[in-house]
Amino acid sequence: MLDELLEAAREDENVIGVVVHGSRGRRLHVHEGSDWDAIMVVREPAGRYDSEHGSALETFEVSSLTELPDWMLPAVTWTTPALDKTGAVTEQLEEVTKVDPATAAEPLDGYVNSYYRSAKNARVGLELASLLDAQESIPYYLRFVFAVHGRVRPYNKWLEWEVHEHPLPVDVDLGRLERIARTGDLVEQQALFRDTEPLARERGHGATIDGWEPDVARLRGDRD
């Protein structure tokens, strides 16, 4: 199916390039029922390559990869165009998979907020609320740690692969994240914060941490 699509795309002057994404595009977690997913970059969208969700070969058209919504960017990270007639698609891929590290302030604040709420709920015996807040802190933390290094946070499905195959300059302790997600353990959350704070300050986000005074020492675990 993909070969037929690429052959048609090569002959179609309206098509600039093709990006195959998803599990098959990355050759990761592929199974017998895995479908094919392709983005058709065209000069003038006309709907010729738009397919229905659930098709064995799902395709849709864009005039530029910069039109992709943020939630879809992890799908095209670490991919190479299956077809690029002009070089523009490769340039667009590089553009959309780079993150401005300045934007890391927002998820950092979200992470600290959720952790703070988890700790506060734990102190008054609200165990379920504390656990849920601990779990909600993890996506914020991951967005921060990838964004502060200029990268898109991967889908959870590909997190382990990316951490191992394309490691960040800092350690992402997946075991600790799993323990926090399962138990909400405050000692683990304190340790994660102690790792996160110096990274945030080193990368120019100290003001976000300082915004949580006078509770920063408590978040570190330095004060009950």
C-alpha positions as CSV (number, residue, x, y, z in Angstrom):
1,M,0.0,0.0,0.0
2,L,2.8,2.4,0.9
3,D,4.7,1.6,-2.3
4,E,1.6,2.4,-4.4
5,L,1.1,5.7,-2.5
6,L,4.7,6.8,-3.0
7,E,4.6,5.9,-6.7
8,A,1.5,8.0,-7.1
9,A,3.1,10.8,-5.1
10,R,6.2,10.9,-7.2
11,E,4.1,11.3,-10.3
12,D,1.8,14.0,-8.8
13,E,3.2,17.5,-9.3
14,N,1.0,18.7,-6.4
15,V,2.9,16.6,-3.9
16,I,6.0,18.0,-2.4
17,G,6.8,15.1,0.0
18,V,5.5,12.3,2.2
19,V,6.2,11.7,5.9
20,V,5.4,8.2,7.2
21,H,4.8,8.4,11.0
22,G,3.4,6.3,13.8
23,S,4.8,2.9,14.8
24,R,5.6,1.8,11.2
25,G,7.3,5.1,10.5
26,R,9.5,4.6,13.4
27,R,9.7,0.8,13.1
28,L,8.8,0.5,16.7
29,H,6.1,-1.5,18.5
30,V,4.9,-2.7,15.1
31,H,2.5,-5.7,15.1
32,E,0.4,-7.5,12.5
33,G,-2.5,-5.1,13.0
34,S,-0.5,-1.9,12.8
35,D,-1.7,0.5,10.1
36,W,0.3,2.9,8.0
37,D,0.1,6.6,8.7
38,A,1.3,9.2,6.2
39,I,1.2,12.9,5.9
40,M,1.1,14.2,2.4
41,V,2.7,17.6,2.0
42,V,1.2,19.3,-1.0
43,R,1.3,22.6,-2.8
44,E,-2.5,23.0,-2.8
45,P,-4.6,20.8,-0.5
46,A,-7.4,19.3,-2.5
47,G,-8.4,16.3,-0.4
48,R,-7.2,13.7,-2.9
49,Y,-5.1,11.9,-0.3
50,D,-7.4,12.4,2.7
51,S,-8.6,9.0,4.1
52,E,-10.9,7.9,6.9
53,H,-9.7,7.2,10.4
54,G,-9.2,3.5,10.8
55,S,-8.1,2.9,7.2
56,A,-5.3,0.4,6.7
57,L,-3.4,3.4,5.2
58,E,-4.4,6.6,6.9
59,T,-3.3,9.8,5.0
60,F,-4.1,13.5,5.1
61,E,-2.9,16.6,3.3
62,V,-1.1,19.7,4.6
63,S,0.6,22.5,2.8
64,S,3.3,22.5,5.5
65,L,4.2,20.4,8.5
66,T,4.0,23.6,10.5
67,E,0.2,23.2,10.3
68,L,0.4,20.1,12.5
69,P,-1.2,20.5,16.0
70,D,1.1,20.3,18.9
71,W,-0.2,16.9,20.0
72,M,0.9,15.4,16.8
73,L,4.5,16.6,16.9
74,P,5.8,13.5,18.8
75,A,4.6,11.4,15.9
76,V,7.0,13.0,13.4
77,T,10.0,13.4,15.8
78,W,12.9,11.2,14.7
79,T,11.4,10.5,11.4
80,T,12.9,10.9,7.9
81,P,10.7,11.9,4.9
82,A,9.8,8.9,2.7
83,L,9.7,11.4,-0.1
84,D,11.0,15.0,-0.4
85,K,11.2,16.4,-3.8
86,T,12.5,19.9,-2.9
87,G,14.2,19.5,0.5
88,A,11.4,21.6,2.1
89,V,9.8,18.8,4.0
90,T,13.1,17.9,5.7
91,E,13.5,21.6,6.7
92,Q,9.9,21.6,8.1
93,L,10.6,18.5,10.1
94,E,13.6,20.1,11.7
95,E,11.6,23.2,12.5
96,V,8.5,21.6,14.1
97,T,10.5,19.2,16.2
98,K,12.6,21.9,17.9
99,V,11.2,23.5,21.1
100,D,12.1,26.9,22.4
101,P,13.6,26.2,25.9
102,A,12.0,29.4,27.2
103,T,8.6,27.7,26.9
104,A,9.8,25.2,29.6
105,A,8.7,27.6,32.3
106,E,5.0,26.8,31.9
107,P,5.3,23.0,32.3
108,L,7.8,23.5,35.1
109,D,5.2,25.6,37.0
110,G,2.6,22.9,36.3
111,Y,4.9,20.2,37.7
112,V,5.6,22.1,40.9
113,N,1.9,23.0,41.3
114,S,0.8,19.3,41.1
115,Y,3.6,18.1,43.4
116,Y,2.8,20.8,45.9
117,R,-0.8,19.8,45.9
118,S,0.1,16.1,46.3
119,A,2.3,16.9,49.3
120,K,-0.4,19.1,50.8
121,N,-3.1,16.5,50.4
122,A,-0.8,13.8,51.9
123,R,-0.2,15.9,55.0
124,V,-4.0,16.0,55.7
125,G,-4.6,12.4,54.9
126,L,-6.3,12.8,51.5
127,E,-4.5,9.7,50.0
128,L,-6.4,9.4,46.7
129,A,-6.1,13.2,46.0
130,S,-2.4,13.0,46.8
131,L,-1.9,10.1,44.5
132,L,-3.8,11.7,41.6
133,D,-1.9,14.9,42.0
134,A,1.4,13.0,42.0
135,Q,0.4,11.2,38.8
136,E,-0.6,14.5,37.2
137,S,2.8,16.0,38.0
138,I,4.6,13.5,35.8
139,P,3.4,14.7,32.3
140,Y,4.3,18.3,33.3
141,Y,7.7,17.1,34.5
142,L,8.4,15.3,31.2
143,R,7.3,18.3,29.2
144,F,9.6,20.5,31.2
145,V,12.7,18.2,31.0
146,F,12.4,17.7,27.2
147,A,11.4,21.4,26.5
148,V,14.3,22.8,28.5
149,H,16.6,20.8,26.2
150,G,14.8,22.0,23.1
151,R,12.9,18.8,22.4
152,V,9.4,17.6,22.0
153,R,8.1,15.3,24.8
154,P,7.5,11.9,23.3
155,Y,4.3,9.9,23.6
156,N,4.3,7.6,26.6
157,K,4.5,4.7,24.2
158,W,7.9,5.8,23.0
159,L,9.3,7.3,26.2
160,E,11.5,4.4,27.2
161,W,12.8,4.1,23.6
162,E,13.7,7.8,23.3
163,V,15.4,8.0,26.7
164,H,17.6,5.0,25.8
165,E,18.2,5.7,22.1
166,H,18.3,9.6,22.2
167,P,19.2,10.3,25.9
168,L,19.0,13.8,27.3
169,P,22.0,15.4,28.9
170,V,20.4,14.7,32.3
171,D,19.2,11.4,33.7
172,V,15.5,10.7,33.4
173,D,14.8,8.2,36.1
174,L,11.9,6.2,34.7
175,G,11.9,3.9,37.7
176,R,11.3,6.8,40.0
177,L,8.5,8.1,37.8
178,E,6.9,4.7,37.8
179,R,7.1,4.6,41.6
180,I,5.5,8.0,41.9
181,A,2.8,7.1,39.5
182,R,2.0,3.9,41.4
183,T,2.3,5.1,45.0
184,G,2.6,8.9,45.1
185,D,5.5,8.4,47.6
186,L,6.6,11.8,48.9
187,V,10.2,10.8,49.4
188,E,10.4,9.9,45.7
189,Q,8.7,13.2,44.8
190,Q,11.1,15.1,47.0
191,A,14.0,13.5,45.3
192,L,12.6,14.3,41.8
193,F,12.2,17.9,42.9
194,R,15.8,18.1,44.2
195,D,17.0,16.9,40.7
196,T,14.7,19.3,38.9
197,E,15.4,22.5,40.8
198,P,19.1,22.8,39.9
199,L,18.4,22.0,36.2
200,A,15.7,24.7,36.2
201,R,18.0,27.3,37.7
202,E,20.9,26.3,35.4
203,R,18.6,26.8,32.4
204,G,17.3,30.2,33.5
205,H,14.0,29.2,35.1
206,G,14.9,30.0,38.7
207,A,12.2,32.6,38.9
208,T,9.6,29.9,38.4
209,I,11.0,27.9,41.4
210,D,11.3,31.0,43.5
211,G,7.6,31.7,42.8
212,W,6.8,28.8,45.2
213,E,8.5,30.4,48.2
214,P,8.2,30.1,51.2
215,D,7.6,26.4,50.4
216,V,10.7,25.5,48.3
217,A,12.6,24.1,51.3
218,R,9.6,21.9,52.1
219,L,9.4,20.7,48.5
220,R,13.0,19.7,48.7
221,G,12.3,17.7,51.8
222,D,14.4,20.0,54.0
223,R,11.5,20.9,56.2
224,D,8.5,19.0,57.4
